Amino acid sequence: MPKFDVPTKLKELKRELGQRKYVYPRRVADGKMSQADADLKTAILEAIIEDYDQLAKSEQPGLF
């Protein structure tokens, strides 16, 4: 399995967050997902993004 650096992972996490914010409202409206579940999954991903953002800043302080 290839290794990926923190900025690459962070970029992918942010892309996924955008996807969730686009797709989840439709899933909730269609009854395929509860609003509570959509909110929880989005909040978890946002917390992971915050963690990776802090990690990226600590690993490469001159770039951020």
HTML snippet that shows the backbone in 3Dmol.js (N, CA, C, O; Angstrom):
<script src="https://3Dmol.org/build/3Dmol-min.js"></script>
<div id="view" style="width:600px;height:400px;position:relative"></div>
<script>
const pdb = `
ATOM      1  N   MET A   1       0.842  -1.178   0.000  1.00  0.00           N
ATOM      2  CA  MET A   1       0.000   0.000   0.000  1.00  0.00           C
ATOM      3  C   MET A   1       0.888   1.244   0.000  1.00  0.00           C
ATOM      4  O   MET A   1       1.831   1.333   0.787  1.00  0.00           O
ATOM      5  N   PRO A   2       0.593   2.199  -0.876  1.00  0.00           N
ATOM      6  CA  PRO A   2       1.433   3.401  -0.926  1.00  0.00           C
ATOM      7  C   PRO A   2       1.278   4.266   0.322  1.00  0.00           C
ATOM      8  O   PRO A   2       0.242   4.252   0.987  1.00  0.00           O
ATOM      9  N   LYS A   3       2.327   5.011   0.615  1.00  0.00           N
ATOM     10  CA  LYS A   3       2.306   5.961   1.732  1.00  0.00           C
ATOM     11  C   LYS A   3       1.944   7.337   1.176  1.00  0.00           C
ATOM     12  O   LYS A   3       2.383   7.707   0.088  1.00  0.00           O
ATOM     13  N   PHE A   4       1.147   8.087   1.925  1.00  0.00           N
ATOM     14  CA  PHE A   4       0.755   9.423   1.508  1.00  0.00           C
ATOM     15  C   PHE A   4       1.103  10.413   2.605  1.00  0.00           C
ATOM     16  O   PHE A   4       0.971  10.110   3.791  1.00  0.00           O
ATOM     17  N   ASP A   5       1.550  11.598   2.206  1.00  0.00           N
ATOM     18  CA  ASP A   5       1.901  12.603   3.196  1.00  0.00           C
ATOM     19  C   ASP A   5       0.636  13.275   3.744  1.00  0.00           C
ATOM     20  O   ASP A   5      -0.453  13.136   3.188  1.00  0.00           O
ATOM     21  N   VAL A   6       0.811  13.997   4.837  1.00  0.00           N
ATOM     22  CA  VAL A   6      -0.316  14.630   5.526  1.00  0.00           C
ATOM     23  C   VAL A   6      -1.060  15.615   4.621  1.00  0.00           C
ATOM     24  O   VAL A   6      -2.290  15.573   4.596  1.00  0.00           O
ATOM     25  N   PRO A   7      -0.389  16.493   3.882  1.00  0.00           N
ATOM     26  CA  PRO A   7      -1.137  17.409   3.020  1.00  0.00           C
ATOM     27  C   PRO A   7      -1.997  16.692   1.967  1.00  0.00           C
ATOM     28  O   PRO A   7      -3.088  17.158   1.638  1.00  0.00           O
ATOM     29  N   THR A   8      -1.517  15.585   1.452  1.00  0.00           N
ATOM     30  CA  THR A   8      -2.296  14.820   0.475  1.00  0.00           C
ATOM     31  C   THR A   8      -3.532  14.216   1.131  1.00  0.00           C
ATOM     32  O   THR A   8      -4.621  14.244   0.557  1.00  0.00           O
ATOM     33  N   LYS A   9      -3.366  13.679   2.319  1.00  0.00           N
ATOM     34  CA  LYS A   9      -4.499  13.119   3.058  1.00  0.00           C
ATOM     35  C   LYS A   9      -5.506  14.210   3.402  1.00  0.00           C
ATOM     36  O   LYS A   9      -6.715  14.004   3.292  1.00  0.00           O
ATOM     37  N   LEU A  10      -5.008  15.359   3.816  1.00  0.00           N
ATOM     38  CA  LEU A  10      -5.878  16.473   4.178  1.00  0.00           C
ATOM     39  C   LEU A  10      -6.703  16.938   2.978  1.00  0.00           C
ATOM     40  O   LEU A  10      -7.894  17.221   3.108  1.00  0.00           O
ATOM     41  N   LYS A  11      -6.082  17.013   1.846  1.00  0.00           N
ATOM     42  CA  LYS A  11      -6.786  17.408   0.626  1.00  0.00           C
ATOM     43  C   LYS A  11      -7.920  16.427   0.312  1.00  0.00           C
ATOM     44  O   LYS A  11      -9.020  16.839  -0.054  1.00  0.00           O
ATOM     45  N   GLU A  12      -7.647  15.148   0.456  1.00  0.00           N
ATOM     46  CA  GLU A  12      -8.669  14.128   0.193  1.00  0.00           C
ATOM     47  C   GLU A  12      -9.797  14.194   1.216  1.00  0.00           C
ATOM     48  O   GLU A  12     -10.964  14.019   0.865  1.00  0.00           O
ATOM     49  N   LEU A  13      -9.459  14.443   2.468  1.00  0.00           N
ATOM     50  CA  LEU A  13     -10.484  14.590   3.500  1.00  0.00           C
ATOM     51  C   LEU A  13     -11.403  15.774   3.198  1.00  0.00           C
ATOM     52  O   LEU A  13     -12.619  15.681   3.362  1.00  0.00           O
ATOM     53  N   LYS A  14     -10.824  16.868   2.763  1.00  0.00           N
ATOM     54  CA  LYS A  14     -11.630  18.047   2.435  1.00  0.00           C
ATOM     55  C   LYS A  14     -12.521  17.787   1.221  1.00  0.00           C
ATOM     56  O   LYS A  14     -13.653  18.269   1.160  1.00  0.00           O
ATOM     57  N   ARG A  15     -12.004  17.022   0.255  1.00  0.00           N
ATOM     58  CA  ARG A  15     -12.822  16.661  -0.903  1.00  0.00           C
ATOM     59  C   ARG A  15     -14.008  15.808  -0.454  1.00  0.00           C
ATOM     60  O   ARG A  15     -15.135  16.015  -0.905  1.00  0.00           O
ATOM     61  N   GLU A  16     -13.751  14.858   0.429  1.00  0.00           N
ATOM     62  CA  GLU A  16     -14.817  13.992   0.938  1.00  0.00           C
ATOM     63  C   GLU A  16     -15.858  14.794   1.718  1.00  0.00           C
ATOM     64  O   GLU A  16     -17.055  14.524   1.621  1.00  0.00           O
ATOM     65  N   LEU A  17     -15.402  15.776   2.487  1.00  0.00           N
ATOM     66  CA  LEU A  17     -16.345  16.619   3.220  1.00  0.00           C
ATOM     67  C   LEU A  17     -17.276  17.342   2.246  1.00  0.00           C
ATOM     68  O   LEU A  17     -18.481  17.423   2.484  1.00  0.00           O
ATOM     69  N   GLY A  18     -16.731  17.858   1.174  1.00  0.00           N
ATOM     70  CA  GLY A  18     -17.552  18.507   0.153  1.00  0.00           C
ATOM     71  C   GLY A  18     -18.571  17.552  -0.437  1.00  0.00           C
ATOM     72  O   GLY A  18     -19.721  17.924  -0.672  1.00  0.00           O
ATOM     73  N   GLN A  19     -18.146  16.315  -0.678  1.00  0.00           N
ATOM     74  CA  GLN A  19     -19.068  15.298  -1.207  1.00  0.00           C
ATOM     75  C   GLN A  19     -20.201  15.037  -0.225  1.00  0.00           C
ATOM     76  O   GLN A  19     -21.366  14.972  -0.617  1.00  0.00           O
ATOM     77  N   ARG A  20     -19.860  14.890   1.041  1.00  0.00           N
ATOM     78  CA  ARG A  20     -20.888  14.629   2.050  1.00  0.00           C
ATOM     79  C   ARG A  20     -21.877  15.785   2.134  1.00  0.00           C
ATOM     80  O   ARG A  20     -23.083  15.562   2.230  1.00  0.00           O
ATOM     81  N   LYS A  21     -21.384  16.999   2.100  1.00  0.00           N
ATOM     82  CA  LYS A  21     -22.280  18.158   2.186  1.00  0.00           C
ATOM     83  C   LYS A  21     -23.182  18.267   0.959  1.00  0.00           C
ATOM     84  O   LYS A  21     -24.253  18.870   1.024  1.00  0.00           O
ATOM     85  N   TYR A  22     -22.757  17.693  -0.141  1.00  0.00           N
ATOM     86  CA  TYR A  22     -23.560  17.690  -1.359  1.00  0.00           C
ATOM     87  C   TYR A  22     -24.564  16.530  -1.376  1.00  0.00           C
ATOM     88  O   TYR A  22     -25.719  16.709  -1.764  1.00  0.00           O
ATOM     89  N   VAL A  23     -24.115  15.337  -0.950  1.00  0.00           N
ATOM     90  CA  VAL A  23     -24.925  14.127  -1.072  1.00  0.00           C
ATOM     91  C   VAL A  23     -25.877  13.915   0.115  1.00  0.00           C
ATOM     92  O   VAL A  23     -27.020  13.504  -0.086  1.00  0.00           O
ATOM     93  N   TYR A  24     -25.432  14.184   1.324  1.00  0.00           N
ATOM     94  CA  TYR A  24     -26.228  13.851   2.499  1.00  0.00           C
ATOM     95  C   TYR A  24     -27.597  14.531   2.531  1.00  0.00           C
ATOM     96  O   TYR A  24     -28.571  13.880   2.911  1.00  0.00           O
ATOM     97  N   PRO A  25     -27.722  15.803   2.154  1.00  0.00           N
ATOM     98  CA  PRO A  25     -29.073  16.392   2.177  1.00  0.00           C
ATOM     99  C   PRO A  25     -30.074  15.629   1.299  1.00  0.00           C
ATOM    100  O   PRO A  25     -31.243  15.491   1.661  1.00  0.00           O
ATOM    101  N   ARG A  26     -29.617  15.143   0.164  1.00  0.00           N
ATOM    102  CA  ARG A  26     -30.503  14.346  -0.697  1.00  0.00           C
ATOM    103  C   ARG A  26     -30.851  13.016  -0.050  1.00  0.00           C
ATOM    104  O   ARG A  26     -31.995  12.568  -0.125  1.00  0.00           O
ATOM    105  N   ARG A  27     -29.877  12.385   0.583  1.00  0.00           N
ATOM    106  CA  ARG A  27     -30.142  11.111   1.257  1.00  0.00           C
ATOM    107  C   ARG A  27     -31.123  11.296   2.399  1.00  0.00           C
ATOM    108  O   ARG A  27     -31.989  10.450   2.621  1.00  0.00           O
ATOM    109  N   VAL A  28     -30.991  12.396   3.124  1.00  0.00           N
ATOM    110  CA  VAL A  28     -31.933  12.687   4.210  1.00  0.00           C
ATOM    111  C   VAL A  28     -33.322  12.930   3.623  1.00  0.00           C
ATOM    112  O   VAL A  28     -34.307  12.388   4.125  1.00  0.00           O
ATOM    113  N   ALA A  29     -33.410  13.730   2.579  1.00  0.00           N
ATOM    114  CA  ALA A  29     -34.704  14.036   1.952  1.00  0.00           C
ATOM    115  C   ALA A  29     -35.367  12.780   1.385  1.00  0.00           C
ATOM    116  O   ALA A  29     -36.593  12.669   1.388  1.00  0.00           O
ATOM    117  N   ASP A  30     -34.566  11.845   0.904  1.00  0.00           N
ATOM    118  CA  ASP A  30     -35.093  10.602   0.342  1.00  0.00           C
ATOM    119  C   ASP A  30     -35.402   9.551   1.413  1.00  0.00           C
ATOM    120  O   ASP A  30     -35.903   8.470   1.103  1.00  0.00           O
ATOM    121  N   GLY A  31     -35.105   9.872   2.660  1.00  0.00           N
ATOM    122  CA  GLY A  31     -35.364   8.940   3.756  1.00  0.00           C
ATOM    123  C   GLY A  31     -34.349   7.816   3.856  1.00  0.00           C
ATOM    124  O   GLY A  31     -34.596   6.817   4.530  1.00  0.00           O
ATOM    125  N   LYS A  32     -33.218   7.965   3.198  1.00  0.00           N
ATOM    126  CA  LYS A  32     -32.185   6.928   3.216  1.00  0.00           C
ATOM    127  C   LYS A  32     -31.179   7.132   4.345  1.00  0.00           C
ATOM    128  O   LYS A  32     -30.348   6.265   4.616  1.00  0.00           O
ATOM    129  N   MET A  33     -31.266   8.287   4.998  1.00  0.00           N
ATOM    130  CA  MET A  33     -30.346   8.617   6.088  1.00  0.00           C
ATOM    131  C   MET A  33     -31.067   9.602   6.998  1.00  0.00           C
ATOM    132  O   MET A  33     -31.800  10.475   6.533  1.00  0.00           O
ATOM    133  N   SER A  34     -30.851   9.451   8.290  1.00  0.00           N
ATOM    134  CA  SER A  34     -31.456  10.423   9.206  1.00  0.00           C
ATOM    135  C   SER A  34     -30.597  11.690   9.251  1.00  0.00           C
ATOM    136  O   SER A  34     -29.399  11.651   8.971  1.00  0.00           O
ATOM    137  N   GLN A  35     -31.218  12.796   9.603  1.00  0.00           N
ATOM    138  CA  GLN A  35     -30.471  14.040   9.728  1.00  0.00           C
ATOM    139  C   GLN A  35     -29.419  13.911  10.823  1.00  0.00           C
ATOM    140  O   GLN A  35     -28.307  14.424  10.692  1.00  0.00           O
ATOM    141  N   ALA A  36     -29.779  13.223  11.901  1.00  0.00           N
ATOM    142  CA  ALA A  36     -28.830  13.039  13.005  1.00  0.00           C
ATOM    143  C   ALA A  36     -27.590  12.267  12.539  1.00  0.00           C
ATOM    144  O   ALA A  36     -26.468  12.615  12.906  1.00  0.00           O
ATOM    145  N   ASP A  37     -27.790  11.226  11.735  1.00  0.00           N
ATOM    146  CA  ASP A  37     -26.661  10.447  11.227  1.00  0.00           C
ATOM    147  C   ASP A  37     -25.804  11.287  10.284  1.00  0.00           C
ATOM    148  O   ASP A  37     -24.575  11.239  10.344  1.00  0.00           O
ATOM    149  N   ALA A  38     -26.454  12.054   9.416  1.00  0.00           N
ATOM    150  CA  ALA A  38     -25.717  12.921   8.494  1.00  0.00           C
ATOM    151  C   ALA A  38     -24.897  13.947   9.274  1.00  0.00           C
ATOM    152  O   ALA A  38     -23.734  14.194   8.955  1.00  0.00           O
ATOM    153  N   ASP A  39     -25.504  14.534  10.285  1.00  0.00           N
ATOM    154  CA  ASP A  39     -24.794  15.525  11.101  1.00  0.00           C
ATOM    155  C   ASP A  39     -23.610  14.896  11.825  1.00  0.00           C
ATOM    156  O   ASP A  39     -22.527  15.478  11.881  1.00  0.00           O
ATOM    157  N   LEU A  40     -23.821  13.704  12.380  1.00  0.00           N
ATOM    158  CA  LEU A  40     -22.758  13.020  13.111  1.00  0.00           C
ATOM    159  C   LEU A  40     -21.588  12.675  12.195  1.00  0.00           C
ATOM    160  O   LEU A  40     -20.436  12.948  12.531  1.00  0.00           O
ATOM    161  N   LYS A  41     -21.874  12.080  11.045  1.00  0.00           N
ATOM    162  CA  LYS A  41     -20.806  11.683  10.127  1.00  0.00           C
ATOM    163  C   LYS A  41     -20.046  12.901   9.599  1.00  0.00           C
ATOM    164  O   LYS A  41     -18.831  12.845   9.414  1.00  0.00           O
ATOM    165  N   THR A  42     -20.758  13.990   9.359  1.00  0.00           N
ATOM    166  CA  THR A  42     -20.109  15.220   8.901  1.00  0.00           C
ATOM    167  C   THR A  42     -19.227  15.801  10.008  1.00  0.00           C
ATOM    168  O   THR A  42     -18.101  16.227   9.754  1.00  0.00           O
ATOM    169  N   ALA A  43     -19.747  15.814  11.234  1.00  0.00           N
ATOM    170  CA  ALA A  43     -18.987  16.359  12.365  1.00  0.00           C
ATOM    171  C   ALA A  43     -17.727  15.546  12.632  1.00  0.00           C
ATOM    172  O   ALA A  43     -16.676  16.111  12.936  1.00  0.00           O
ATOM    173  N   ILE A  44     -17.824  14.232  12.521  1.00  0.00           N
ATOM    174  CA  ILE A  44     -16.645  13.381  12.724  1.00  0.00           C
ATOM    175  C   ILE A  44     -15.576  13.706  11.679  1.00  0.00           C
ATOM    176  O   ILE A  44     -14.399  13.856  12.010  1.00  0.00           O
ATOM    177  N   LEU A  45     -15.994  13.812  10.428  1.00  0.00           N
ATOM    178  CA  LEU A  45     -15.018  14.118   9.377  1.00  0.00           C
ATOM    179  C   LEU A  45     -14.414  15.506   9.582  1.00  0.00           C
ATOM    180  O   LEU A  45     -13.218  15.698   9.360  1.00  0.00           O
ATOM    181  N   GLU A  46     -15.227  16.472  10.003  1.00  0.00           N
ATOM    182  CA  GLU A  46     -14.689  17.810  10.273  1.00  0.00           C
ATOM    183  C   GLU A  46     -13.659  17.766  11.394  1.00  0.00           C
ATOM    184  O   GLU A  46     -12.658  18.482  11.338  1.00  0.00           O
ATOM    185  N   ALA A  47     -13.887  16.937  12.412  1.00  0.00           N
ATOM    186  CA  ALA A  47     -12.926  16.798  13.514  1.00  0.00           C
ATOM    187  C   ALA A  47     -11.620  16.157  13.020  1.00  0.00           C
ATOM    188  O   ALA A  47     -10.531  16.554  13.432  1.00  0.00           O
ATOM    189  N   ILE A  48     -11.743  15.176  12.147  1.00  0.00           N
ATOM    190  CA  ILE A  48     -10.548  14.543  11.580  1.00  0.00           C
ATOM    191  C   ILE A  48      -9.765  15.555  10.751  1.00  0.00           C
ATOM    192  O   ILE A  48      -8.536  15.589  10.803  1.00  0.00           O
ATOM    193  N   ILE A  49     -10.475  16.374   9.989  1.00  0.00           N
ATOM    194  CA  ILE A  49      -9.820  17.413   9.189  1.00  0.00           C
ATOM    195  C   ILE A  49      -9.069  18.390  10.088  1.00  0.00           C
ATOM    196  O   ILE A  49      -7.946  18.787   9.777  1.00  0.00           O
ATOM    197  N   GLU A  50      -9.687  18.777  11.200  1.00  0.00           N
ATOM    198  CA  GLU A  50      -9.009  19.668  12.149  1.00  0.00           C
ATOM    199  C   GLU A  50      -7.723  19.029  12.670  1.00  0.00           C
ATOM    200  O   GLU A  50      -6.690  19.690  12.774  1.00  0.00           O
ATOM    201  N   ASP A  51      -7.798  17.737  12.995  1.00  0.00           N
ATOM    202  CA  ASP A  51      -6.602  17.028  13.478  1.00  0.00           C
ATOM    203  C   ASP A  51      -5.493  17.037  12.423  1.00  0.00           C
ATOM    204  O   ASP A  51      -4.338  17.332  12.732  1.00  0.00           O
ATOM    205  N   TYR A  52      -5.846  16.714  11.192  1.00  0.00           N
ATOM    206  CA  TYR A  52      -4.849  16.672  10.123  1.00  0.00           C
ATOM    207  C   TYR A  52      -4.331  18.073   9.793  1.00  0.00           C
ATOM    208  O   TYR A  52      -3.164  18.239   9.439  1.00  0.00           O
ATOM    209  N   ASP A  53      -5.192  19.067   9.910  1.00  0.00           N
ATOM    210  CA  ASP A  53      -4.757  20.440   9.660  1.00  0.00           C
ATOM    211  C   ASP A  53      -3.706  20.844  10.690  1.00  0.00           C
ATOM    212  O   ASP A  53      -2.698  21.455  10.334  1.00  0.00           O
ATOM    213  N   GLN A  54      -3.925  20.515  11.946  1.00  0.00           N
ATOM    214  CA  GLN A  54      -2.948  20.811  12.990  1.00  0.00           C
ATOM    215  C   GLN A  54      -1.663  20.022  12.776  1.00  0.00           C
ATOM    216  O   GLN A  54      -0.565  20.543  12.973  1.00  0.00           O
ATOM    217  N   LEU A  55      -1.805  18.770  12.372  1.00  0.00           N
ATOM    218  CA  LEU A  55      -0.633  17.948  12.101  1.00  0.00           C
ATOM    219  C   LEU A  55       0.179  18.525  10.943  1.00  0.00           C
ATOM    220  O   LEU A  55       1.408  18.567  11.006  1.00  0.00           O
ATOM    221  N   ALA A  56      -0.496  18.963   9.899  1.00  0.00           N
ATOM    222  CA  ALA A  56       0.190  19.547   8.753  1.00  0.00           C
ATOM    223  C   ALA A  56       0.954  20.804   9.167  1.00  0.00           C
ATOM    224  O   ALA A  56       2.081  21.028   8.726  1.00  0.00           O
ATOM    225  N   LYS A  57       0.340  21.609  10.003  1.00  0.00           N
ATOM    226  CA  LYS A  57       0.997  22.846  10.454  1.00  0.00           C
ATOM    227  C   LYS A  57       2.206  22.534  11.333  1.00  0.00           C
ATOM    228  O   LYS A  57       3.217  23.232  11.258  1.00  0.00           O
ATOM    229  N   SER A  58       2.114  21.507  12.156  1.00  0.00           N
ATOM    230  CA  SER A  58       3.234  21.188  13.043  1.00  0.00           C
ATOM    231  C   SER A  58       4.380  20.521  12.303  1.00  0.00           C
ATOM    232  O   SER A  58       5.537  20.657  12.701  1.00  0.00           O
ATOM    233  N   GLU A  59       4.070  19.797  11.224  1.00  0.00           N
ATOM    234  CA  GLU A  59       5.126  19.125  10.465  1.00  0.00           C
ATOM    235  C   GLU A  59       5.874  20.068   9.540  1.00  0.00           C
ATOM    236  O   GLU A  59       7.063  19.874   9.291  1.00  0.00           O
ATOM    237  N   GLN A  60       5.190  21.096   9.023  1.00  0.00           N
ATOM    238  CA  GLN A  60       5.784  22.002   8.053  1.00  0.00           C
ATOM    239  C   GLN A  60       5.440  23.440   8.406  1.00  0.00           C
ATOM    240  O   GLN A  60       4.706  24.099   7.668  1.00  0.00           O
ATOM    241  N   PRO A  61       5.961  23.936   9.528  1.00  0.00           N
ATOM    242  CA  PRO A  61       5.563  25.263   9.991  1.00  0.00           C
ATOM    243  C   PRO A  61       5.886  26.395   9.001  1.00  0.00           C
ATOM    244  O   PRO A  61       5.217  27.428   9.025  1.00  0.00           O
ATOM    245  N   GLY A  62       6.854  26.232   8.168  1.00  0.00           N
ATOM    246  CA  GLY A  62       7.203  27.282   7.227  1.00  0.00           C
ATOM    247  C   GLY A  62       6.264  27.398   6.043  1.00  0.00           C
ATOM    248  O   GLY A  62       6.267  28.404   5.333  1.00  0.00           O
ATOM    249  N   LEU A  63       5.461  26.367   5.833  1.00  0.00           N
ATOM    250  CA  LEU A  63       4.575  26.369   4.648  1.00  0.00           C
ATOM    251  C   LEU A  63       3.163  26.850   4.938  1.00  0.00           C
ATOM    252  O   LEU A  63       2.400  27.111   4.008  1.00  0.00           O
ATOM    253  N   PHE A  64       2.801  26.972   6.207  1.00  0.00           N
ATOM    254  CA  PHE A  64       1.424  27.348   6.535  1.00  0.00           C
ATOM    255  C   PHE A  64       1.362  28.622   7.318  1.00  0.00           C
ATOM    256  O   PHE A  64       0.274  29.076   7.673  1.00  0.00           O
TER     257      PHE A  64
END
`;
const viewer = $3Dmol.createViewer("view");
viewer.addModel(pdb, "pdb");
viewer.setStyle({}, {cartoon: {color: "spectrum"}});
viewer.zoomTo();
viewer.render();
</script>
